[in-house]
Amino acid sequence: MWQFENLKMILHLVSNFQISTSSNFQINPVFTPKNFAETDPEVLLAFMRSHAFAVMVTSPQLMGTHLTFVINAVEGRIVLTSHMALANPQTKQLDGQQVMVIFNGPHAYIAPKLYENKVQVPTWNYAAVHAYGTIKLLDGHEPQIKVMEKMFEVFGPDYFEQWQTLPHQYRDSLLEHIQAFEIEVTDLQGQFKLSQNKSAADRERIIASLEHSGNAYATETAIYMRQYLEQR
């Protein structure tokens, strides 16, 4: 079995957001090497918006659903909005609950042969953000319409005109089968493990190898590594 340098998703607490003192939800940041911690809210927000298809995890019965989120940041508050099928049993444990939303980005296997020092083991490069917060259900026709239309505006603005032409009965029937909601983010943790702890020469070899791998995930990781590291 491969022994990786990092076996856990390593994330870092960002303290710029308002944390509810009434919540009994405890967040325990995992071990975070400084090289991989990303704490800039603007970087984290940009990442979330460009990787908006995320996984929402709830408890007490551990459940997860893949959803697309609209990310809004206004006056120091971050709010995530989305909707899910009302038939999804996860809807039964949402209102007022604390949840975790995982935004995953590019990732790729990194072979030890790419390092100048050959006393190495394989690892995996990746970027991810965890958002924690409290869910508020958005019931009623108008709130649901607003959520749907905001998602069209962000992800498919050319669809809005077609949406307006759909029969009202059809639109209303759709709304009867979804649950819209918003999450006010109370905690944000980011992990960008992109070979920051390696030499510039090692990083260039890694990026070049990923670029020419023929693997879409690896190519995306290479592009993101180059963009991210050049800004550091």
N, C-alpha and C positions, 0 to 999 in steps of 0.2 A: 504493500500500500504506500502510495506517495506520502511523504511528509512535507506538507506545505509550510511556508514561512508564517502564514496566517491562516488559522482554521476557523476564525469567527469573523462575522461582519463587524468591522471596527469603525465605530461612529463616535462623533464628538458633540457634546452639548453646546448649543448656542444660547446665550443668555439674553438676547435682545428682545425676546417676546414675553408678553404678559402671561404669567402662569397662575392659574386659578388656585387660590388658597383653600377653597372649599372642597377641592377634589381629594379623594383618598387614593388616587391612582399613582402608584410609585414607579418612577422610571429610573432604571439603573443603567447608566452608560457603561458599555463594555470597555475593556482595556484598549487604550488609544495611543499608539505610537505617534509622536508629534509629526513625523514625516508625512503621515497620511491623513491628518486631521484637516478638514476644511470647515472654517467657521465664518466665512464671509457670507452674510445673508443674501447678497445680490448674486453670488455665484451659485448658492444653493437654490434660489428661486429660479434662476435661468436654467439650471439643470432639471428641476422639476417640470418646468414648462416644456422643455424639449423632450422629456421622457414621461409624458403625462399619463400613459397607460400603466397603472400601478396596481398593487394588491392591498386591499383593506382587510386587516385582521382584527377580529373582535373576540371577546370572551363574555361570560364564563365558559360556555361551550366553544372551544377554540374553532373558529371558522374563518375562511378567507375567500374573498371574491375579487376577480380581476375587473377593474373599472377604469374609465377615463375620467380625469379630474380637470376642472378649470381652477387655476390658481390665481387668487386675487390678493394683492398686498396694498392695504390702505391705512395710512396713519399708524404704522407700527403693528398692525394686525394682519395676520395671514389667514385667509379663509379658503378652504377647498370645497367645491360644490360638485355634485354628481347625482346620479340616480341609478337605481337597480330594479330588477324585476320584483314585483310585489310577491310573486310566488317563491322567491328565494327565502328559505327559512332564516337566513341571517337577519332579515328585516325585523324579526321578532325580538332581537336583542340589540337594537340600535339607539333608540331615543334616550338622550342624556348620558349615554355610555362613553367611556374612554376607549379610543381605538388607536391602532397604529396603521399608517399607510406607508408602504415600501415602494419607492421609486427606484427602479433598476436601470442602469445605463450599460454602456459597452463593457465587454469582459473578454478575456482571452488567456489561454495557457501560455506560460513563459518558460521556455526550455533553458536549463542551466548551461547548455553549450554556448549560449549567447553572451555569457559573462567572461570578462578577461580572467578573473580568478575562477578556476574550475572547481574549487572546493565549494560547491553550491548544491542546492536541491531545487526541483521544479517548484513553481508557484503559479499564482493566478492573479492577473491584474484586473481591476474592476473599479467601478464608481457607483455609489448608491447613496440615497438620502432616505432617512426615516423621519416621518412626521407624526407627531402624537397630538391628540386633541379630543375635544368633546363633540359628539354628534348632536345636531338639532334637526329633527324631521321637518320637512317643508310640505305640509298638507294643503290641499285645496287647489283649485284650478289655476288661479293666477300665479302662485309661487312655483308650481310645476312648469307652467308655460315659460316663466322667466328663466328657469334652469335650463330647459330644453333649448330655448332660443339663444341663450348665452353660449351653450355648447356649439350650436350651429355657427354662431359668430366667430368663435375661436378656431374651430376645426373644419368647418365647411361652409364658409360664407356664401358660396355660390348656390347652396341648397335652400337658403332662406326664402327666396321667391317661390320656389316650388312648394315649400312648406305652407306658405300663405294660401296657396290654391287648393290645398287638400280639403275635402269635405269636413265640416265641423264635427259631424258624427264620427267620422273615422279618427280624427285627432282626439276627440273626447274619449273614445274607446281605448286609445293608446294610453292616455293619462290615467285611466282607471286601473291599469295593470303595472304601474311603476310606483316606486317610492323615491321621491326627491329628498335630498338632505344637504346639509352643509356641516363642515367641521372647522371649528375655530382652533387653529394650531396653538398649542401651549408649549410645545417643545420641538426642536428641530435638531437633528443629528446628521452629520455628513461624513462620509468616508470615501476618499479618492486615493486608492492604492495604485499608483501609476509609475512605479520604479523611482520615486523621488529619493530613495535611499541608495541608489546606484550612481556610478560615475556618469558623466555626460557621454563618454564613449560607449558605455554599456547601454545607455538609453537609446542612443542612435542605432546601435545594432539591433536592439529589441524592436524599435519602430520600423526599421527597414525590413526585418524578418516578417513582422506582422503585415506590412504593406504588400509583400509579395507572396503571402501565404495562400492566396486564392480562397480564403475563408472570409465570408462577409463580416462575421463578428470580429475576427482578428483585424480586418481592415478598418472597421469602425473604431476599434480600440486604438489603433495606431493614429488615426486622424485626431481622436480626442486627446490622446497623450501629447501629441505635438502641440495642439492648440492650448491645452491646459498648462503644460510645462513652459511654453514660451511666455506665458503671462506671469510666471513666478519670478 
